[in-house]
Amino acid sequence: MSAERQAPARRAAFNQFEPIETRWADNDVYGHVNNVVYYGFFDTAVNRRLARAGLLDIEHGETIGLVVETGCRYHAATAFPDQLEAGVRVARIGSSSVRYEIAIFKHGEDTAAAEGFFVHVYVDRQTRRPKPLPEQWRAELEAGWSRQATAWGPAVGPRLRPSPETSRPRQDSPA
């Protein structure tokens, strides 16, 4: 494992943002937002953006996304009652999958407190079998969700999985 730690993402690397409200219950016994809560922040930010763009019909849509891979790096603590913002971008669009990258910023700050990714494979709601990404989705995601690449991977490029160096959990990461 490299001794060098990747620098946190900057706000300028994202062009889609969603507000995130911390809750009292998000804090753990150490006085900061527990690491697992960030995955909920990621899911909320991406799915809210998809719903607002008219792509995701949570209750009746024929296509739904299943998370098949995820990861997160932590750079600074957050805690209730912090006001947070999630920067969201698309790193890769496949035939039936999308890799989203998300960074969590304290309100008004330029450097991410945490950043991560997840991969949705889009499937038929009934059969749960992968299906091609609808063209409306592809057009929307390519038009307004792409931005700069990070160590997690390229911005709308061919790589789906992070390299072994960036996908291993760091032993020095706060949890």
Secondary structure as GFF3:
##gff-version 3
##sequence-region A 1 175
A	DSSP	three_ten_helix	11	13	.	.	.	ID=ss1
A	DSSP	beta_strand	16	21	.	.	.	ID=ss2
A	DSSP	three_ten_helix	24	26	.	.	.	ID=ss3
A	DSSP	alpha_helix	35	52	.	.	.	ID=ss4
A	DSSP	beta_strand	63	74	.	.	.	ID=ss5
A	DSSP	beta_strand	83	93	.	.	.	ID=ss6
A	DSSP	beta_strand	97	106	.	.	.	ID=ss7
A	DSSP	beta_strand	114	124	.	.	.	ID=ss8
A	DSSP	alpha_helix	135	144	.	.	.	ID=ss9
A	DSSP	alpha_helix	164	167	.	.	.	ID=ss10
###
